[in-house]
Amino acid sequence: MQKLVTRYINDESGATAIEYGLIAALIAVAIISAATSLGDNISDKFETVASAIGA
């Protein structure tokens, strides 16, 4: 029984999976924020071009 408890306490496979999940979530947040910022900048450029053409 003691070996089973010791093996359960030393098992880190679940912790590794959680760490990979957190890294993936962090990368996803970075990609989303970069895409949002890039989208806003492109939108501003298109509005500038459209107003220049319209004037």
CYANA upper distance limits for C-alpha pairs under 8 A (distance plus 0.5 A):
  1 MET  CA      5 VAL  CA      6.91
  2 GLN  CA      6 THR  CA      6.59
  3 LYS  CA      7 ARG  CA      6.47
  4 LEU  CA      8 TYR  CA      6.61
  5 VAL  CA      9 ILE  CA      6.67
  6 THR  CA     10 ASN  CA      6.67
  7 ARG  CA     11 ASP  CA      6.54
 12 GLU  CA     16 THR  CA      6.79
 13 SER  CA     17 ALA  CA      6.90
 14 GLY  CA     18 ILE  CA      6.79
 15 ALA  CA     19 GLU  CA      6.66
 16 THR  CA     20 TYR  CA      6.74
 17 ALA  CA     21 GLY  CA      6.68
 18 ILE  CA     22 LEU  CA      6.68
 19 GLU  CA     23 ILE  CA      6.71
 20 TYR  CA     24 ALA  CA      6.64
 21 GLY  CA     25 ALA  CA      6.66
 22 LEU  CA     26 LEU  CA      6.64
 23 ILE  CA     27 ILE  CA      6.72
 24 ALA  CA     28 ALA  CA      6.65
 25 ALA  CA     29 VAL  CA      6.71
 26 LEU  CA     30 ALA  CA      6.76
 27 ILE  CA     31 ILE  CA      6.69
 28 ALA  CA     32 ILE  CA      6.62
 29 VAL  CA     33 SER  CA      6.62
 30 ALA  CA     34 ALA  CA      6.59
 31 ILE  CA     35 ALA  CA      6.53
 32 ILE  CA     36 THR  CA      6.60
 33 SER  CA     37 SER  CA      6.67
 34 ALA  CA     38 LEU  CA      6.52
 35 ALA  CA     39 GLY  CA      6.38
 36 THR  CA     40 ASP  CA      6.71
 37 SER  CA     41 ASN  CA      6.83
 38 LEU  CA     42 ILE  CA      6.67
 39 GLY  CA     43 SER  CA      6.56
 40 ASP  CA     44 ASP  CA      6.75
 41 ASN  CA     45 LYS  CA      6.84
 42 ILE  CA     46 PHE  CA      6.75
 43 SER  CA     47 GLU  CA      6.72
 44 ASP  CA     48 THR  CA      6.71
 45 LYS  CA     49 VAL  CA      6.73
 46 PHE  CA     50 ALA  CA      6.47
 47 GLU  CA     51 SER  CA      6.55
 48 THR  CA     52 ALA  CA      6.68
 49 VAL  CA     53 ILE  CA      6.67
 50 ALA  CA     54 GLY  CA      6.52
 51 SER  CA     55 ALA  CA      6.55
